[in-house]
Amino acid sequence: MAFKQADRLDKVHHSQMRRIFGLCNQLKSRGEWVGDVTIGQPNFPTPQYIKDACVKALEEGHTGYEATDGIPELKAEIIKKIKRDTGLIYDPSEIMATNGVAMGCFVSLMACLNPGDEIIIPDPVYFIYDNCANIAGATIKKYTLREENEFQVDIDELKSLITEKTKMMVIVSPSNPLGASLTTDNLAEIAKIAVENDLLVVTDEIYDMLVYEDPKPVSIATFPGMRERTIILNGFSKSFAMTGWRLGWAAAPADIIDAMNRLGFYMTSGPVSFVMHAAAAALRDEDGSVEMMRQEFNKRRMYLVEEINKMKNFSCLAPKGAFYIFLNITKTGMSSHDFCEYLFEKYRVAVIAGNLFGSSGEGFVRISYAASDEILQAVVEGLQKADKDF
Ligand code: PLP
């Protein structure tokens, strides 16, 4: 039988990042050394108190179906966190537990967008937003985040993208792959535009606990007129070193959450029961390990920024959050793709080409400093050698 996939998948592609990650793992399994800074995954194990809470939940018998939109204990902790961070008060009917922010992205876009609706997405950005928008049949418009603008949103450009078909805009702050955070002033202007044009805003705040500089970024949901039109996405993967647990949440007005929940039910029928119990414990942060990890990331960030900016051909802005350096390689004269191949073939250092996150990432590569100190030192040495090649 000649298989013909559904049309909605025509613009949906496998993640190139996972391919590179797989290639690195193949080499490592053959005993070869690779300076692998490709993946945005903390090199720390999940904190012990969270693992203990998971074991306890299993032993207490939380192995059956439980509330598919999130157990009450988890929702209560999420509500407390949002209140602590933003001052906003959410009702349990305004919270949904998701199988990671990846699912939060999928259900929010699929629940809100009709084919032909327009969505405004950052470029560059972690690629789930483009792919989910394509699955929804939406038309994608991109706003460019430029290094010379400290990766802030160009408000005139944003305004120029809005038409009567624009329904939604996405912001990711702190950003993957940029490490940049949108300033309060920039967010205030974006919020004003969203209100004036009656847009929904999806704000991906998965790195909100991994920030290194004051003032701390604020949520766009806190600006006047925004709570009613904002879908906050967040999750446990990064700040709690829980990438494999697959848990996140969405916070939005109850009618939006209800639509997302109906869709989510037919996808996964809810996250894993005992994981939800462990995640509620995670948010109580009982032993300070989340802060310890943040401090370690911060040390690595400072080390990389200092070493890189001593080099002749490479430079970077100091990231404000997340755990990525967006390395400017334009002085080498190579494309991002060719530079990645070169660095890998010659120095066994694996980074991600910036243009995989959008065309404006051309001329950059992403380094994840969620890797060990040892790997990061070797990556710096590799870059220092490569620096002399140009
Ligand atoms: N959003 C951003 C900005 C990310 O960087 C990632 C993972 O790298 C995700 C979402 C996916 O997170 P999760 O593991 O919660 O699905």
Residues whose N, C-alpha, C, O or C-beta is under 5 A from the ligand:
A	BS01	PLP	G40 N99 G100 V101 A102 Y126 V172 N176 D204 I206 G235 S237 T243 L247 G248
